């Protein structure tokens, strides 16, 4: 009987062939040394070209910045370009220079991937900074006003909203370039934005209404406006409400959303104001005097130096023959307009009285019927005296 002894080979240790970090680092070092030894000339040329490109980009940035700073004016397009150039980082210029010459040196895949990743992050963030400066600069240029207190108060929150939006987009672009699935992230941000918007609907509504007032400029601080049934002078345009001082002295605080939902009449920069005078004369006025009245009214308006529009007969009133006088006073100051209106009114009264016109006012005359049905006057007739003229109606 033979006894066979089977001896098994010793088992290999687990993960013996798996790479370790130290081994990876060693391999990377060996590959880098081999790359430098075999491509030293290309590397030297790439470094020299990169330095030259960086120098040219820095020189271009300096020249553009000096040109923009030398231009006069604030919040101009040149000023905005200068602010954008000023925000260009030297590190971004360096990574751009490296990226432009990296492929010539034929670096290892890991080095090239690292350069590409750093280049993407730096450029995306720099573009976000540029976009923020351009948008904010255009907003300030559009709403530039020496007395625009609202803009000063709103610029902080405007800058915050623009920064959050732009850098959120930049983060999504960076993650997408890294191979991360950003679909869920975008959907989550959208749902979160909707929830926040619904929760603060009233606040955001007034905020955007305030921005609309700043940019559209339906009125400014110090201007007289009429809103719905209220009128007064604008004292303050806030982020949520606008303060209006009424003619009686009350302070009206109106939310910006409600303010823009109604018709607004702005009396500022009203180069002319139209004044209308209704004038009534008695029915006993002769036809010749009626024909002469429009010319008399026109003469009095032109004598004061204001613009005559028209004067005409408008109708038969209950107790008067009605005329209308329309003229324009070319002045923005309402106090001067009121003074001109008063002056013309007194001139009309003097001229019409001197010409024999009688102003009509509401009166009633009673007539009595005789037994045979004919109308008789309501006073006793004196046979010797001429019957007086009937009272005007």
C-alpha positions in Angstrom: 0.0 0.0 0.0 1.5 3.2 -1.1 0.9 6.4 0.8 0.9 9.5 -1.4 1.4 12.7 0.3 -0.1 15.6 -1.5 1.5 18.9 -0.6 -0.4 22.1 -1.6 1.4 25.2 -2.6 1.1 28.0 -0.1 -1.9 30.4 -0.9 -1.1 33.8 -2.3 -1.9 36.6 0.0 -5.0 38.5 -0.7 -4.8 41.7 -2.8 -1.2 40.9 -3.6 -1.6 42.3 -7.1 -3.7 45.3 -6.1 -1.9 48.6 -6.4 -1.2 50.6 -3.4 -1.0 54.4 -3.1 2.7 54.2 -2.6 3.0 52.1 -5.7 0.9 54.5 -7.6 3.0 57.5 -6.5 6.2 55.5 -7.4 4.8 54.8 -10.9 3.8 58.3 -11.4 7.2 59.6 -10.4 8.9 57.1 -12.7 6.7 58.1 -15.5 7.2 61.8 -14.9 11.0 61.4 -14.8 10.9 59.4 -18.0 8.7 62.1 -19.6 11.1 64.9 -18.6 14.1 62.9 -19.8 12.6 62.2 -23.2 10.8 65.6 -23.8 13.1 68.1 -22.1 13.4 70.2 -25.2 9.6 70.4 -25.8 9.1 71.2 -22.1 11.6 74.0 -22.2 10.0 75.5 -25.3 6.6 75.2 -23.8 7.7 76.9 -20.6 9.2 79.8 -22.6 6.1 80.1 -24.7 3.9 80.0 -21.7 5.9 82.8 -20.0 5.7 84.9 -23.1 1.9 84.4 -23.4 1.4 85.2 -19.7 3.5 88.4 -20.2 1.5 89.5 -23.2 -1.8 88.8 -21.4 -0.7 90.7 -18.4 0.5 93.6 -20.5 -2.9 93.7 -22.4 -4.8 93.7 -19.1 -2.6 96.6 -17.7 -3.1 98.7 -20.9 -6.9 98.1 -21.0 -7.2 99.0 -17.3 -5.2 102.2 -17.7 -7.3 103.2 -20.8 -10.6 102.5 -18.9 -9.5 104.4 -15.8 -8.4 107.4 -17.9 -11.8 107.7 -19.6 -14.1 110.4 -18.0 -17.5 109.6 -16.5 -18.9 107.1 -14.1 -21.0 104.0 -15.0 -20.1 104.4 -18.6 -19.4 101.5 -20.9 -15.7 102.2 -20.6 -16.0 102.3 -16.9 -17.7 98.9 -16.9 -15.0 97.4 -19.1 -12.4 98.7 -16.7 -14.2 97.1 -13.8 -14.3 93.8 -15.7 -10.6 94.0 -16.6 -9.7 94.9 -13.0 -11.5 91.6 -11.8 -9.3 89.5 -14.1 -7.0 87.4 -11.8 -3.4 86.8 -12.6 -3.8 83.1 -11.6 -6.4 82.8 -14.4 -3.9 84.3 -16.9 -1.3 81.8 -15.7 -3.5 78.7 -16.1 -4.6 79.9 -19.5 -1.0 80.2 -20.6 -0.2 76.7 -19.3 -3.2 75.2 -21.0 -2.3 76.8 -24.4 1.2 75.2 -24.4 0.6 72.0 -22.4 -0.2 69.8 -25.4 3.1 70.8 -27.2 5.1 69.2 -24.3 3.0 65.9 -24.6 2.7 65.5 -20.8 1.4 62.2 -19.2 -2.3 61.7 -19.1 -2.6 62.4 -15.4 -0.8 65.7 -15.7 -2.9 66.7 -18.7 -6.1 65.8 -16.9 -5.0 67.9 -13.9 -4.2 70.9 -16.1 -7.6 70.5 -17.9 -9.5 70.4 -14.6 -7.8 73.4 -13.0 -8.2 75.3 -16.3 -12.0 74.5 -16.4 -12.5 75.6 -12.8 -10.5 78.8 -13.1 -12.1 79.9 -16.4 -15.7 79.1 -15.3 -15.3 81.1 -12.0 -13.6 83.9 -13.9 -16.4 84.1 -16.4 -18.9 84.2 -13.5 -17.0 87.1 -12.0 -17.0 88.9 -15.3 -20.7 88.4 -15.9 -21.5 89.7 -12.4 -19.5 92.9 -12.9 -21.1 93.4 -16.4 -24.7 92.9 -15.1 -24.2 95.0 -12.0 -22.5 97.7 -14.0 -25.3 97.9 -16.6 -27.9 98.0 -13.8 -26.1 100.9 -12.2 -25.7 102.6 -15.5 -29.4 102.2 -16.3 -30.5 103.5 -13.0 -27.8 106.1 -12.4 -29.3 109.0 -10.4 -27.6 111.3 -8.0 -30.7 111.3 -5.8 -31.7 107.6 -6.2 -31.6 106.5 -2.6 -33.5 103.3 -3.5 -30.7 102.2 -5.8 -28.2 102.6 -3.0 -30.3 100.5 -0.7 -31.1 97.9 -3.3 -27.7 97.3 -4.7 -26.7 95.1 -1.8 -29.5 92.6 -2.4 -29.2 92.9 -6.2 -25.5 92.0 -6.0 -26.3 89.1 -3.6 -29.0 87.7 -5.9 -26.9 88.1 -9.1 -23.9 86.5 -7.3 -25.9 83.5 -6.0 -27.4 82.9 -9.4 -24.2 83.2 -11.4 -22.0 81.1 -9.1 -24.7 78.4 -8.8 -24.6 78.1 -12.6 -20.8 78.1 -12.5 -20.8 75.2 -9.9 -23.2 73.2 -12.0 -21.0 73.7 -15.1 -17.9 72.6 -13.1 -19.6 69.5 -11.7 -20.9 68.6 -15.2 -17.3 68.8 -16.6 -16.2 66.5 -13.8 -18.6 63.9 -15.0 -21.1 64.4 -12.2 -24.8 63.9 -13.1 -26.3 67.3 -12.4 -29.8 66.5 -13.5 -31.0 65.8 -10.0 -29.2 68.8 -8.6 -30.8 71.1 -11.1 -34.2 69.7 -10.4 -33.7 70.1 -6.7 -32.6 73.7 -7.1 -35.6 74.4 -9.2 -38.0 72.9 -6.7 -36.3 74.7 -3.8 -36.5 78.0 -5.7 -40.2 77.6 -6.4 -40.8 76.8 -2.7 -38.9 79.8 -1.6 -40.6 82.0 -4.1 -44.1 80.9 -3.0 -43.2 81.3 0.7 -41.9 84.9 0.1 -44.2 85.8 -2.8 -45.3 89.1 -1.3 -41.8 90.2 -0.4 -40.4 89.3 -3.9 -43.4 90.9 -5.6 -42.7 94.3 -3.8 -38.9 93.9 -4.4 -39.3 93.4 -8.2 -41.9 96.2 -8.3 -39.2 98.4 -6.6 -36.7 97.4 -9.2 -39.2 98.1 -11.9 -39.7 101.6 -10.5 -35.9 102.1 -10.4 -35.4 101.0 -14.0 -38.6 102.2 -15.7 -38.6 105.5 -13.8 -42.4 106.3 -13.8 -41.6 108.8 -11.1 -38.7 109.9 -8.9 -38.3 111.3 -5.4 -39.5 114.9 -5.2 -42.0 114.6 -8.0 -45.7 115.2 -7.7 -47.9 112.3 -8.7 -51.5 111.2 -8.6 -52.2 107.6 -7.6 -55.7 106.3 -7.8 -57.7 108.8 -5.7 -54.6 110.1 -3.9 -52.1 112.7 -4.9 -48.9 114.1 -3.3 -45.1 114.4 -3.6 -42.9 111.3 -3.5 -40.6 111.4 -0.5 -39.0 107.9 -0.6 -38.9 104.8 -2.8 -38.1 101.8 -0.6 -37.6 98.1 -1.4 -41.1 97.3 -0.2 -43.1 100.5 -0.2 -43.2 104.1 -1.4 -43.9 107.1 0.8 -46.0 109.9 -0.6 -46.7 113.2 1.2 -50.2 114.3 0.3 -51.2 118.0 -0.2 -52.9 118.0 3.2 -49.7 116.8 4.9 -50.6 113.1 5.5 -47.9 110.5 4.8 -49.2 107.8 2.5 -47.3 104.5 2.6 -48.2 102.4 -0.4 -46.7 99.0 -1.3 -44.8 99.0 -4.6 -47.0 96.2 -6.0 -50.2 98.1 -5.4 -48.7 101.3 -6.6 -47.8 99.9 -10.0 -51.2 98.1 -10.4 -53.0 101.4 -10.7 -52.8 104.3 -13.1 -50.2 106.8 -12.1 -50.2 110.5 -13.2 -46.9 112.2 -13.0 -47.0 116.0 -12.9 -43.3 116.5 -13.2 -41.7 117.9 -16.3 -45.2 119.1 -17.5 -44.0 121.8 -19.8 -47.5 123.2 -20.4 -50.7 123.0 -18.5 -54.1 123.4 -20.1 -56.7 125.6 -18.4 -60.4 125.5 -19.3 -62.9 128.2 -18.3 -66.6 127.6 -18.6 -68.4 130.9 -19.0 -72.1 131.5 -19.0 -74.0 134.7 -20.1 -77.6 135.5 -19.7 -80.2 134.7 -22.4 -80.9 138.4 -22.9 -77.5 138.8 -24.5 -77.9 140.0 -28.1 -76.7 137.8 -31.0 -74.1 140.5 -32.0 -72.6 140.3 -28.5 -72.6 136.5 -28.6 -70.7 136.6 -31.9 -68.1 139.1 -30.5 -67.5 137.1 -27.3 -65.0 134.5 -28.6 -62.8 137.3 -30.0 -62.9 139.2 -26.7 -61.8 136.1 -24.8 -59.0 135.4 -27.3 -57.8 139.0 -27.0 -57.5 138.8 -23.2 -55.5 135.5 -23.2 -53.1 136.8 -25.8 -52.6 140.0 -23.8 -51.1 138.0 -21.0 -48.6 136.2 -23.3 -50.1 132.7 -22.9 -51.1 130.4 -25.7 -54.8 130.7 -26.8 -56.3 127.4 -28.0 -60.0 128.1 -28.7 -63.1 129.7 -27.4 -66.6 128.6 -28.6 -70.2 128.3 -27.8 -70.9 125.0 -26.2 -74.7 124.9 -25.5 -77.9 126.2 -24.1 -77.8 125.8 -20.3 -80.8 125.8 -17.9 -80.1 129.5 -17.1 -77.3 130.6 -19.3 -75.7 130.6 -22.8 -72.6 128.5 -22.3 -69.2 129.3 -23.8 -65.8 127.6 -23.2 -62.3 129.2 -23.2 -59.2 126.9 -23.4 -55.6 128.2 -23.2 -52.2 126.8 -22.3 -49.7 128.1 -19.7 -46.2 127.0 -20.6 -44.6 126.6 -17.2 -43.6 123.6 -15.0 -44.2 125.5 -11.8 -47.8 125.0 -10.7 -47.8 128.1 -8.6 -47.1 130.2 -11.7 -49.8 128.4 -13.5 -52.3 129.2 -10.8 -51.2 132.9 -10.8 -51.7 133.0 -14.6 -55.1 131.4 -14.4 -56.2 134.0 -11.7 -54.8 136.9 -13.8 -56.7 135.8 -16.9 -59.9 135.2 -15.0 -59.9 138.8 -13.5 -59.1 140.2 -17.0 -62.0 138.4 -18.5 -64.4 139.6 -15.8 -63.2 143.2 -16.3 -63.4 143.1 -20.1 -66.8 141.4 -20.2 -68.3 143.7 -17.6 -67.0 146.8 -19.5 -68.4 145.4 -22.8 -71.9 145.0 -21.2 -72.0 141.3 -20.7 -74.0 139.9 -17.8 -72.8 136.7 -16.2 -75.6 134.2 -15.7 -76.3 132.5 -12.4 -79.1 130.1 -11.5 -82.4 132.0 -11.2 -86.1 131.2 -11.5 -89.0 133.4 -12.9 -92.6 132.6 -12.2 -95.3 133.3 -14.8 -99.1 133.4 -14.2 -101.8 132.2 -16.5 -104.8 134.4 -17.3 -108.3 133.0 -17.3 -108.1 132.4 -21.0 -104.9 130.5 -20.6 -102.4 133.1 -21.9 -99.3 133.8 -19.8 -99.1 137.1 -17.9 -96.3 138.7 -16.1 -96.1 138.2 -12.3 -96.3 141.9 -11.5 -98.9 144.6 -11.7 -98.7 146.6 -14.9 -98.7 150.4 -14.8 -100.6 151.7 -17.8 -98.5 154.8 -17.8 -95.2 153.1 -17.5 -93.5 150.9 -19.9 -93.6 147.3 -18.9 -90.2 146.3 -17.5 -87.9 143.7 -19.1 -88.6 140.2 -17.9 -86.1 138.9 -15.3 -83.3 137.0 -16.9 -83.5 133.3 -16.6 
